[in-house]
Amino acid sequence: MLCDVFSSRRKADTYLYLQHGADFDDVPEPLRESFGPPTKVLTVNLAKRDQLARISSADLIKHLKETGFYLQLPPQQESLK
């Protein structure tokens, strides 16, 4: 499965994964509004990868089939208190 990865111009280190060729307009409107205009950063062949930055290819494929997208948010910062 091919997957397109888009970055958000509004939120740093936030990425949206869609099945290759999927229409951004099919993403729920509240997410489109908060994500802002997408910038395509790459297309990846999930069949050739076991792991991406923060999710396994198998889990990503599951998300794409069930919801049509996967939203990757920046890692949570630990409090230094």
C-alpha distances in whole Angstrom, upper triangle without the diagonal:
4,6,10,13,16,20,23,26,28,27,27,24,22,18,16,12,11,8,8,11,12,16,18,20,18,19,22,25,27,23,23,27,27,24,26,24,21,20,17,17,14,10,8,6,5,6,9,10,12,14,14,17,18,15,13,10,11,13,10,8,11,13,10,11,14,15,13,13,14,17,18,22,24,26,29,32,35,38,41,44
4,7,10,13,17,20,23,25,24,24,21,20,16,14,10,9,6,5,9,10,14,15,19,17,18,21,24,25,22,21,25,25,22,23,21,18,17,14,14,10,7,6,5,6,8,10,11,13,14,13,16,17,15,14,11,13,14,11,10,13,14,11,12,16,16,13,13,14,16,17,21,23,25,28,31,34,37,40,43
4,7,10,13,16,20,22,21,21,18,16,12,10,7,6,4,5,8,9,12,13,16,15,15,18,21,22,18,18,22,21,18,19,18,14,14,11,11,8,5,5,6,7,10,12,11,14,13,11,14,15,13,13,10,12,13,9,9,12,12,9,11,14,14,11,10,10,13,14,17,19,21,25,28,31,34,37,39
4,7,10,13,16,19,18,18,16,14,10,8,6,5,6,5,8,8,11,11,14,14,13,17,19,20,17,16,19,19,15,16,15,11,10,7,8,6,4,6,9,10,14,14,14,16,15,13,14,16,15,15,13,16,15,12,12,15,14,11,14,16,15,12,10,11,12,13,16,18,21,24,27,30,33,36,39
4,7,10,13,16,15,14,12,10,7,6,5,7,9,9,11,11,12,11,15,15,13,17,18,19,15,14,17,17,13,14,13,9,8,6,6,5,6,8,11,12,15,16,14,16,14,11,12,13,13,15,13,16,15,12,13,16,14,12,15,17,15,13,10,9,10,10,13,15,17,21,23,27,30,32,35
4,7,10,12,12,12,11,9,5,5,6,8,11,11,12,12,12,10,13,14,12,15,16,17,13,12,14,14,10,11,9,6,5,4,5,7,9,11,15,15,19,19,18,20,18,14,14,15,15,18,17,19,18,14,16,18,16,14,18,19,16,14,11,11,10,10,12,14,17,20,23,26,29,31,34
4,7,9,8,8,7,6,5,6,9,11,15,15,16,15,15,12,15,17,14,16,17,16,13,12,14,12,8,9,9,6,5,6,7,10,12,14,18,18,22,22,20,21,19,15,14,15,16,19,18,21,20,16,19,21,18,17,20,21,19,17,13,12,10,10,10,11,15,18,20,23,26,28,31
4,5,5,7,8,6,6,8,11,13,17,17,18,17,16,12,15,16,14,15,15,14,11,10,11,9,5,6,7,6,7,9,10,13,16,18,21,21,25,25,23,25,22,18,17,17,18,21,21,24,22,19,21,22,19,18,22,22,19,17,14,13,10,10,10,11,15,17,19,23,25,28,30
4,6,7,9,9,10,12,15,17,20,20,20,20,18,15,17,19,16,18,17,16,13,12,12,10,7,6,7,7,7,11,12,15,18,20,24,25,28,28,27,28,25,21,19,20,22,25,25,27,25,22,25,26,23,22,26,26,23,21,18,17,14,14,13,14,17,19,20,24,26,28,31
4,7,10,9,11,12,16,18,22,23,23,21,20,16,17,19,16,17,15,14,12,11,10,8,6,6,8,9,11,14,15,18,21,23,27,27,30,31,28,29,26,23,21,20,22,26,26,28,26,23,26,27,23,23,26,26,23,21,18,17,14,14,12,13,16,17,19,22,24,26,28
4,7,6,9,11,15,18,21,22,23,22,20,17,19,20,17,17,16,14,12,12,12,8,7,8,11,11,12,14,15,18,20,22,25,25,29,29,26,27,23,20,18,17,19,23,24,26,23,21,24,25,21,21,25,24,21,21,17,15,12,11,9,9,13,14,15,19,20,23,25
4,5,9,12,15,18,22,23,24,23,22,19,21,22,19,20,20,18,15,15,15,12,10,12,13,12,12,14,14,17,20,21,24,24,28,27,25,25,22,18,15,16,18,22,23,25,23,21,24,25,22,22,26,26,23,22,18,16,13,11,9,7,11,13,13,17,19,21,24
4,7,10,13,16,20,21,22,21,21,18,21,22,19,20,20,19,15,16,17,14,11,13,14,13,12,13,12,15,17,18,21,21,24,24,21,22,18,14,12,12,15,18,19,22,20,17,21,22,19,20,23,24,21,20,17,14,11,8,7,5,9,11,13,16,19,21,24
4,7,10,13,17,18,20,18,18,15,18,18,15,16,17,15,12,12,14,11,8,11,12,10,11,12,12,14,16,17,20,19,23,23,21,21,18,14,12,12,14,17,18,20,18,15,18,20,16,17,20,20,18,17,13,11,7,6,5,6,10,12,14,18,20,23,26
4,7,10,13,15,16,15,15,13,16,16,13,15,16,15,12,12,14,12,9,11,12,9,9,9,9,11,13,13,17,16,20,20,18,19,16,12,11,11,12,15,15,18,16,13,15,17,14,14,17,18,15,14,10,8,6,5,7,9,12,15,17,21,24,26,29
4,7,10,12,13,12,12,10,13,12,10,12,14,14,10,10,13,12,8,11,11,8,10,9,10,11,12,13,16,15,19,20,18,19,16,13,13,13,13,15,14,16,14,11,13,15,11,11,14,15,12,11,7,6,5,6,9,12,15,17,20,24,26,29,32
4,7,9,11,10,11,10,13,12,10,13,16,16,13,13,16,15,12,14,14,11,11,10,10,10,9,10,12,11,15,16,15,16,14,11,12,12,11,13,11,13,12,8,10,12,9,8,12,13,11,9,6,5,6,8,11,14,16,19,23,26,29,32,34
4,6,8,6,8,8,11,10,9,12,15,16,13,13,16,16,14,15,14,11,12,10,12,11,10,10,12,12,15,17,16,17,16,14,16,16,14,15,13,14,13,10,10,12,10,7,10,12,10,7,5,7,9,11,15,18,20,23,26,29,32,35,38
4,6,6,9,10,13,11,11,15,18,19,16,16,20,20,17,19,17,14,15,12,14,12,9,10,10,10,13,15,15,17,16,15,17,17,15,15,12,13,13,10,9,11,10,6,9,11,11,7,7,9,12,14,18,21,23,26,29,32,35,38,41
4,6,9,11,14,13,14,17,20,22,19,17,21,22,18,19,17,14,14,11,12,10,7,9,9,11,13,15,15,18,18,16,18,19,17,17,14,16,16,13,12,15,14,10,12,15,14,11,11,13,15,17,20,23,25,28,31,34,37,40,43
4,6,9,12,11,13,17,18,21,18,17,20,21,19,19,16,14,14,11,14,12,10,12,13,14,17,18,19,22,21,20,22,22,21,21,18,19,20,16,15,17,16,12,14,17,15,12,12,15,17,19,22,25,27,30,33,37,40,42,45
4,7,9,8,9,13,15,18,15,14,18,19,16,17,15,13,14,12,15,14,12,14,15,15,18,20,20,22,22,20,21,22,20,20,18,19,18,15,14,16,14,10,12,14,12,8,9,12,15,17,20,23,26,29,32,35,38,41,43
4,5,6,8,11,12,15,14,11,15,17,15,14,13,11,13,12,15,15,14,17,18,19,21,23,24,25,24,22,23,23,22,23,21,22,21,18,17,18,16,13,14,16,13,10,10,14,15,18,20,24,27,29,32,35,38,41,43
4,5,6,9,10,12,10,8,11,13,11,11,9,8,11,11,14,15,15,17,19,19,23,24,24,25,24,21,22,22,21,23,21,22,21,17,17,18,16,13,15,16,13,10,9,12,13,15,18,21,24,26,29,32,35,38,40
4,5,8,8,11,10,8,11,13,12,12,11,11,14,14,18,19,18,21,22,23,26,28,27,29,27,25,25,25,24,25,24,25,23,20,20,20,17,15,17,17,14,11,11,14,15,18,20,23,26,28,31,35,37,40,42
4,6,8,11,10,9,12,15,13,14,14,13,16,16,19,19,18,20,21,21,24,26,26,27,26,24,24,24,22,24,22,22,20,18,17,17,15,12,13,13,10,8,9,13,14,17,19,23,26,28,31,34,36,40,42
4,6,9,7,6,10,11,10,12,12,11,15,15,18,18,18,19,21,20,24,26,25,25,24,21,22,21,20,22,20,21,19,16,16,16,13,11,13,13,9,8,7,10,10,14,16,19,22,24,27,30,33,36,38
4,6,6,6,9,10,11,12,14,14,17,18,21,22,21,23,24,24,27,29,28,28,26,24,24,22,21,23,23,23,20,18,19,18,14,14,15,14,10,10,10,12,12,15,16,20,23,24,27,30,32,35,37
4,5,5,6,9,10,10,12,13,17,19,21,23,23,25,27,26,30,32,30,31,29,26,26,25,24,26,26,26,24,21,22,22,18,17,19,17,14,13,13,15,14,17,18,21,24,25,28,31,32,36,37
4,6,5,6,8,10,13,14,18,19,22,24,24,26,28,27,31,32,31,31,28,26,25,23,23,26,26,26,23,21,23,22,18,18,20,18,15,15,14,14,13,16,15,19,21,22,25,28,29,33,34
4,5,5,6,8,11,11,15,16,18,20,21,22,25,24,27,29,27,27,25,22,21,20,20,23,22,23,20,18,20,19,15,15,18,16,13,13,11,11,9,12,12,16,18,19,22,26,27,31,32
4,6,5,6,8,9,12,14,17,19,20,22,24,24,27,29,27,28,26,23,23,22,22,24,24,25,22,19,21,21,17,16,19,18,14,13,12,13,11,14,14,17,21,22,25,28,30,33,35
4,6,5,8,11,14,17,19,22,23,25,28,27,31,32,31,31,29,26,25,24,24,27,27,28,25,23,24,24,21,20,22,21,18,17,15,16,14,16,15,18,21,22,25,28,29,32,34
4,6,9,11,14,17,18,21,22,24,27,27,30,31,29,30,27,24,22,21,22,25,25,27,24,21,23,24,20,20,23,21,18,17,15,15,12,13,12,15,18,18,21,24,25,29,30
4,7,7,10,13,15,17,19,21,24,23,27,28,26,27,24,21,20,19,20,23,23,24,22,19,21,22,18,18,21,20,17,16,13,12,10,11,11,13,17,18,20,24,26,29,31
4,6,9,12,15,18,20,22,25,25,29,30,28,29,27,23,22,22,23,26,25,27,25,22,24,25,21,20,23,23,19,18,15,15,13,14,14,16,20,21,23,27,28,31,33
4,7,10,13,16,17,20,24,24,28,29,27,29,27,23,22,23,23,26,25,27,25,22,24,25,22,20,23,23,20,18,16,16,14,16,16,18,22,24,26,29,31,34,36
4,6,9,12,14,17,20,21,24,25,24,25,23,20,19,20,20,23,22,24,22,19,20,22,19,17,21,21,18,16,13,14,12,13,14,16,20,22,25,28,30,33,36
4,6,9,12,15,18,20,23,23,22,24,22,19,18,19,20,23,21,24,23,19,21,23,21,19,22,23,21,18,15,15,14,14,15,17,20,23,25,29,31,33,36
4,6,8,11,15,17,20,20,19,22,20,16,17,18,19,20,19,22,21,17,19,21,19,17,20,22,20,17,14,14,14,14,16,17,21,24,26,29,32,35,37
4,7,10,14,15,19,18,17,20,18,14,14,16,17,19,18,21,20,17,18,21,19,18,21,23,21,18,15,15,14,14,16,16,19,22,24,28,31,33,36
4,6,10,12,15,15,14,17,15,12,13,16,16,17,15,19,19,15,16,20,18,16,19,22,20,17,15,15,15,14,17,18,20,24,26,29,32,35,38
4,7,9,12,12,12,15,15,12,14,16,16,16,13,16,17,14,14,17,17,14,17,20,19,16,14,14,15,15,19,20,22,26,28,31,35,37,40
4,6,9,9,9,12,11,10,12,14,13,13,10,13,15,12,12,16,15,13,16,19,19,16,14,14,16,15,19,20,21,25,28,30,34,36,39
4,5,6,7,10,11,11,14,16,14,13,9,12,14,12,11,15,15,13,15,19,19,16,15,15,18,18,21,23,24,28,30,33,36,39,42
4,5,5,7,9,9,12,14,11,9,6,8,11,9,8,12,13,11,13,16,17,15,14,14,16,16,20,21,22,26,28,31,34,37,40
4,6,8,10,12,15,17,14,11,8,9,12,11,10,13,15,14,15,18,19,18,17,17,20,20,23,25,25,29,32,34,37,40,43
4,7,9,11,14,16,14,12,9,11,14,13,13,16,18,17,18,21,22,20,19,19,21,20,24,25,25,29,31,33,37,39,42
4,6,7,11,13,11,8,6,9,12,11,11,15,16,16,17,20,21,19,18,17,19,17,21,21,22,25,27,29,33,35,38
4,7,10,11,9,6,5,7,10,10,11,13,15,16,17,19,21,20,18,16,18,17,20,21,20,24,26,28,31,33,36
4,7,8,6,4,5,8,9,9,11,13,14,15,17,19,20,19,17,14,16,14,17,17,17,20,22,24,28,30,33
4,6,5,6,7,10,10,9,12,14,14,14,17,19,19,18,15,12,13,11,14,14,14,18,20,22,26,28,31
4,6,8,10,13,12,11,14,16,15,16,19,21,20,19,16,13,13,10,11,11,11,15,17,19,23,25,28
4,7,10,12,10,10,13,15,13,15,18,19,18,18,15,11,11,8,10,10,9,12,15,17,21,23,26
4,6,8,7,6,10,11,10,12,15,16,16,16,13,10,11,9,11,13,12,15,18,20,24,26,29
4,5,5,6,9,10,11,12,14,15,16,16,14,12,14,12,15,16,16,19,22,23,27,29,32
4,6,5,6,9,10,10,12,14,15,15,13,12,14,13,17,18,19,22,25,27,30,33,35
4,5,5,6,9,10,11,12,14,14,14,12,15,15,18,20,20,23,26,28,31,34,37
4,5,5,6,9,10,11,12,13,12,10,12,12,15,18,18,20,23,25,29,31,34
4,5,5,6,9,10,10,10,9,7,10,10,14,16,17,20,23,25,29,32,34
4,5,5,6,9,10,9,9,9,13,14,17,20,21,24,27,29,33,35,38
4,5,5,6,8,9,10,9,13,14,18,21,21,23,27,29,32,35,37
4,5,5,6,7,6,6,9,11,15,18,19,21,25,27,30,33,35
4,6,6,4,5,6,10,12,16,19,21,23,27,29,32,36,38
4,6,6,8,10,14,16,19,23,24,26,30,32,35,39,41
4,6,8,10,13,16,19,22,23,25,29,31,34,37,39
4,6,8,10,14,16,20,22,23,27,29,32,36,37
4,7,10,14,17,20,22,24,28,31,33,37,39
4,7,10,13,17,19,21,24,27,30,33,36
4,6,10,13,15,17,21,24,27,30,32
4,6,10,12,14,18,21,24,27,29
4,7,9,12,15,18,21,24,26
4,6,9,12,15,18,21,23
4,6,9,12,15,18,21
4,6,9,13,15,18
4,6,9,12,15
4,6,9,12
4,6,9
4,6
4
